[in-house]
Amino acid sequence: MKKEILYNANMHFEHRLWIGELDFWNDELKSFNNRLSELVTRWTNKDVLEQLEHYQNEIILHGGIIEDLEESIEKHEIRIAEQSKIVENAIDTELAQKHIKFRNKIETQRHIYSELKKEFFRFLEKYI
């Protein structure tokens, strides 16, 4: 099995990409909330309102997950900075392993979020 070598600069670069993606998700969640606010004023049907509440809860949940991911990236960045002070291209195997696990976590969250968006858009198509 080939081991992946992760240099600090590459991890930092990947973090920047993830932060951009998380910022985009946050913006999308805000627009989803706006759409839900519009629908709340249009519908009184109990089933529709329950679905609205479901999506509001999902948006809150995903917002919290995004905050957690951003916090984890920030902590990782601090550790990279500390490591870089010691030796510029020092390879911290524990840090690299955490980075790979975190990459998998981001990929999983990307899939979950994508599925939520698909469901939400189908819901909007039905009730707008």
NUSE-543111 format. One record per residue (C-alpha): x, y, z; residue number from 1; residue in one letter. Coordinates in nm, 4 decimals, padded with zeros to 6 digits. Layout:
N
r c1: X | c2: Y | c3: Z | k: NUM | r: A
...
//
This chain:
128
r c1: 00.0000 | c2: 00.0000 | c3: 00.0000 | k: 1 | r: M
r c1: 00.1420 | c2: 00.3351 | c3: -00.1042 | k: 2 | r: K
r c1: 00.1434 | c2: 00.6033 | c3: 00.1629 | k: 3 | r: K
r c1: 00.0373 | c2: 00.9520 | c3: 00.0648 | k: 4 | r: E
r c1: 00.2831 | c2: 01.2271 | c3: 00.1540 | k: 5 | r: I
r c1: 00.1139 | c2: 01.5513 | c3: 00.2505 | k: 6 | r: L
r c1: 00.3242 | c2: 01.8630 | c3: 00.2666 | k: 7 | r: Y
r c1: 00.2136 | c2: 02.1567 | c3: 00.4787 | k: 8 | r: N
r c1: 00.1721 | c2: 02.3826 | c3: 00.1750 | k: 9 | r: A
r c1: -00.0542 | c2: 02.1282 | c3: 00.0056 | k: 10 | r: N
r c1: -00.2684 | c2: 02.0829 | c3: 00.3157 | k: 11 | r: M
r c1: -00.2956 | c2: 02.4607 | c3: 00.3474 | k: 12 | r: H
r c1: -00.4024 | c2: 02.4858 | c3: -00.0176 | k: 13 | r: F
r c1: -00.6676 | c2: 02.2195 | c3: 00.0303 | k: 14 | r: E
r c1: -00.7924 | c2: 02.4015 | c3: 00.3404 | k: 15 | r: H
r c1: -00.8366 | c2: 02.7203 | c3: 00.1367 | k: 16 | r: R
r c1: -01.0444 | c2: 02.5273 | c3: -00.1172 | k: 17 | r: L
r c1: -01.2593 | c2: 02.3764 | c3: 00.1559 | k: 18 | r: W
r c1: -01.3137 | c2: 02.7138 | c3: 00.3240 | k: 19 | r: I
r c1: -01.4334 | c2: 02.8535 | c3: -00.0094 | k: 20 | r: G
r c1: -01.6718 | c2: 02.5621 | c3: -00.0504 | k: 21 | r: E
r c1: -01.8041 | c2: 02.5999 | c3: 00.3048 | k: 22 | r: L
r c1: -01.8561 | c2: 02.9737 | c3: 00.2507 | k: 23 | r: D
r c1: -02.0540 | c2: 02.8931 | c3: -00.0626 | k: 24 | r: F
r c1: -02.2678 | c2: 02.6421 | c3: 00.1283 | k: 25 | r: W
r c1: -02.3367 | c2: 02.9052 | c3: 00.3946 | k: 26 | r: N
r c1: -02.4534 | c2: 03.1492 | c3: 00.1274 | k: 27 | r: D
r c1: -02.6767 | c2: 02.8827 | c3: -00.0234 | k: 28 | r: E
r c1: -02.8285 | c2: 02.8022 | c3: 00.3155 | k: 29 | r: L
r c1: -02.9166 | c2: 03.1705 | c3: 00.3589 | k: 30 | r: K
r c1: -03.0971 | c2: 03.1740 | c3: 00.0239 | k: 31 | r: S
r c1: -03.2741 | c2: 02.8462 | c3: 00.1124 | k: 32 | r: F
r c1: -03.3940 | c2: 03.0080 | c3: 00.4351 | k: 33 | r: N
r c1: -03.5260 | c2: 03.3036 | c3: 00.2349 | k: 34 | r: N
r c1: -03.7210 | c2: 03.0657 | c3: 00.0107 | k: 35 | r: R
r c1: -03.8675 | c2: 02.8929 | c3: 00.3146 | k: 36 | r: L
r c1: -03.9716 | c2: 03.2288 | c3: 00.4607 | k: 37 | r: S
r c1: -04.1591 | c2: 03.3051 | c3: 00.1390 | k: 38 | r: E
r c1: -04.3380 | c2: 02.9703 | c3: 00.1505 | k: 39 | r: L
r c1: -04.4399 | c2: 03.0055 | c3: 00.5150 | k: 40 | r: V
r c1: -04.6483 | c2: 03.3085 | c3: 00.4210 | k: 41 | r: T
r c1: -04.8165 | c2: 03.1253 | c3: 00.1290 | k: 42 | r: R
r c1: -04.9156 | c2: 02.7941 | c3: 00.2855 | k: 43 | r: W
r c1: -05.1388 | c2: 02.6946 | c3: 00.5739 | k: 44 | r: T
r c1: -05.1591 | c2: 02.3241 | c3: 00.4860 | k: 45 | r: N
r c1: -05.0305 | c2: 02.1241 | c3: 00.7843 | k: 46 | r: K
r c1: -04.8338 | c2: 01.8756 | c3: 00.5681 | k: 47 | r: D
r c1: -04.6573 | c2: 02.1533 | c3: 00.3785 | k: 48 | r: V
r c1: -04.5779 | c2: 02.3393 | c3: 00.7007 | k: 49 | r: L
r c1: -04.4321 | c2: 02.0202 | c3: 00.8504 | k: 50 | r: E
r c1: -04.2071 | c2: 01.9838 | c3: 00.5458 | k: 51 | r: Q
r c1: -04.1062 | c2: 02.3486 | c3: 00.5777 | k: 52 | r: L
r c1: -04.0124 | c2: 02.2872 | c3: 00.9395 | k: 53 | r: E
r c1: -03.8153 | c2: 01.9785 | c3: 00.8363 | k: 54 | r: H
r c1: -03.6095 | c2: 02.1836 | c3: 00.5893 | k: 55 | r: Y
r c1: -03.5624 | c2: 02.4660 | c3: 00.8391 | k: 56 | r: Q
r c1: -03.4221 | c2: 02.2086 | c3: 01.0839 | k: 57 | r: N
r c1: -03.1971 | c2: 02.0600 | c3: 00.8141 | k: 58 | r: E
r c1: -03.0646 | c2: 02.4074 | c3: 00.7300 | k: 59 | r: I
r c1: -02.9888 | c2: 02.4743 | c3: 01.0975 | k: 60 | r: I
r c1: -02.8199 | c2: 02.1339 | c3: 01.1270 | k: 61 | r: L
r c1: -02.6049 | c2: 02.1914 | c3: 00.8183 | k: 62 | r: H
r c1: -02.5149 | c2: 02.5398 | c3: 00.9382 | k: 63 | r: G
r c1: -02.3838 | c2: 02.3861 | c3: 01.2610 | k: 64 | r: G
r c1: -02.1891 | c2: 02.1220 | c3: 01.0716 | k: 65 | r: I
r c1: -02.0311 | c2: 02.3924 | c3: 00.8544 | k: 66 | r: I
r c1: -01.9270 | c2: 02.5833 | c3: 01.1672 | k: 67 | r: E
r c1: -01.7702 | c2: 02.2667 | c3: 01.3115 | k: 68 | r: D
r c1: -01.5834 | c2: 02.1979 | c3: 00.9879 | k: 69 | r: L
r c1: -01.4558 | c2: 02.5561 | c3: 00.9726 | k: 70 | r: E
r c1: -01.3375 | c2: 02.5337 | c3: 01.3342 | k: 71 | r: E
r c1: -01.1563 | c2: 02.2065 | c3: 01.2624 | k: 72 | r: S
r c1: -00.9828 | c2: 02.3605 | c3: 00.9615 | k: 73 | r: I
r c1: -00.8768 | c2: 02.6598 | c3: 01.1696 | k: 74 | r: E
r c1: -00.7259 | c2: 02.4310 | c3: 01.4378 | k: 75 | r: K
r c1: -00.5495 | c2: 02.2313 | c3: 01.1693 | k: 76 | r: H
r c1: -00.4116 | c2: 02.5510 | c3: 01.0149 | k: 77 | r: E
r c1: -00.2725 | c2: 02.6591 | c3: 01.3530 | k: 78 | r: I
r c1: -00.0978 | c2: 02.3248 | c3: 01.3883 | k: 79 | r: R
r c1: 00.0465 | c2: 02.3530 | c3: 01.0356 | k: 80 | r: I
r c1: 00.1746 | c2: 02.7017 | c3: 01.1175 | k: 81 | r: A
r c1: 00.3394 | c2: 02.5752 | c3: 01.4365 | k: 82 | r: E
r c1: 00.4908 | c2: 02.2830 | c3: 01.2476 | k: 83 | r: Q
r c1: 00.6214 | c2: 02.5139 | c3: 00.9748 | k: 84 | r: S
r c1: 00.8030 | c2: 02.7238 | c3: 01.2357 | k: 85 | r: K
r c1: 00.9991 | c2: 02.4176 | c3: 01.3445 | k: 86 | r: I
r c1: 01.1046 | c2: 02.3023 | c3: 00.9977 | k: 87 | r: V
r c1: 00.9512 | c2: 02.4351 | c3: 00.6784 | k: 88 | r: E
r c1: 00.8768 | c2: 02.1024 | c3: 00.5106 | k: 89 | r: N
r c1: 00.8583 | c2: 01.8875 | c3: 00.8221 | k: 90 | r: A
r c1: 00.6074 | c2: 01.6104 | c3: 00.7793 | k: 91 | r: I
r c1: 00.3927 | c2: 01.5439 | c3: 01.0820 | k: 92 | r: D
r c1: 00.2440 | c2: 01.1989 | c3: 01.0206 | k: 93 | r: T
r c1: -00.0298 | c2: 01.2457 | c3: 01.2796 | k: 94 | r: E
r c1: -00.1259 | c2: 01.5756 | c3: 01.1176 | k: 95 | r: L
r c1: -00.1286 | c2: 01.4129 | c3: 00.7734 | k: 96 | r: A
r c1: -00.3468 | c2: 01.1260 | c3: 00.8995 | k: 97 | r: Q
r c1: -00.5924 | c2: 01.3743 | c3: 01.0509 | k: 98 | r: K
r c1: -00.5958 | c2: 01.5654 | c3: 00.7242 | k: 99 | r: H
r c1: -00.6861 | c2: 01.2530 | c3: 00.5264 | k: 100 | r: I
r c1: -00.9639 | c2: 01.1661 | c3: 00.7738 | k: 101 | r: K
r c1: -01.0898 | c2: 01.5225 | c3: 00.7508 | k: 102 | r: F
r c1: -01.0823 | c2: 01.5064 | c3: 00.3691 | k: 103 | r: R
r c1: -01.3037 | c2: 01.1969 | c3: 00.3902 | k: 104 | r: N
r c1: -01.5347 | c2: 01.3814 | c3: 00.6288 | k: 105 | r: K
r c1: -01.5618 | c2: 01.6739 | c3: 00.3838 | k: 106 | r: I
r c1: -01.6364 | c2: 01.4343 | c3: 00.0975 | k: 107 | r: E
r c1: -01.9090 | c2: 01.2647 | c3: 00.3024 | k: 108 | r: T
r c1: -02.0595 | c2: 01.5997 | c3: 00.3986 | k: 109 | r: Q
r c1: -02.0450 | c2: 01.7119 | c3: 00.0345 | k: 110 | r: R
r c1: -02.2556 | c2: 01.4082 | c3: -00.0587 | k: 111 | r: H
r c1: -02.5058 | c2: 01.4605 | c3: 00.2260 | k: 112 | r: I
r c1: -02.5412 | c2: 01.8293 | c3: 00.1410 | k: 113 | r: Y
r c1: -02.5872 | c2: 01.7516 | c3: -00.2289 | k: 114 | r: S
r c1: -02.8700 | c2: 01.5103 | c3: -00.1454 | k: 115 | r: E
r c1: -03.0366 | c2: 01.7713 | c3: 00.0767 | k: 116 | r: L
r c1: -03.0221 | c2: 02.0239 | c3: -00.2072 | k: 117 | r: K
r c1: -03.1809 | c2: 01.7788 | c3: -00.4515 | k: 118 | r: K
r c1: -03.4647 | c2: 01.7046 | c3: -00.2070 | k: 119 | r: E
r c1: -03.5104 | c2: 02.0724 | c3: -00.1275 | k: 120 | r: F
r c1: -03.5301 | c2: 02.1710 | c3: -00.4961 | k: 121 | r: F
r c1: -03.7878 | c2: 01.8978 | c3: -00.5601 | k: 122 | r: R
r c1: -03.9859 | c2: 02.0328 | c3: -00.2660 | k: 123 | r: F
r c1: -03.9651 | c2: 02.3880 | c3: -00.4038 | k: 124 | r: L
r c1: -04.0766 | c2: 02.2745 | c3: -00.7494 | k: 125 | r: E
r c1: -04.3816 | c2: 02.1176 | c3: -00.5919 | k: 126 | r: K
r c1: -04.4905 | c2: 02.4119 | c3: -00.3759 | k: 127 | r: Y
r c1: -04.3772 | c2: 02.7274 | c3: -00.5511 | k: 128 | r: I
//
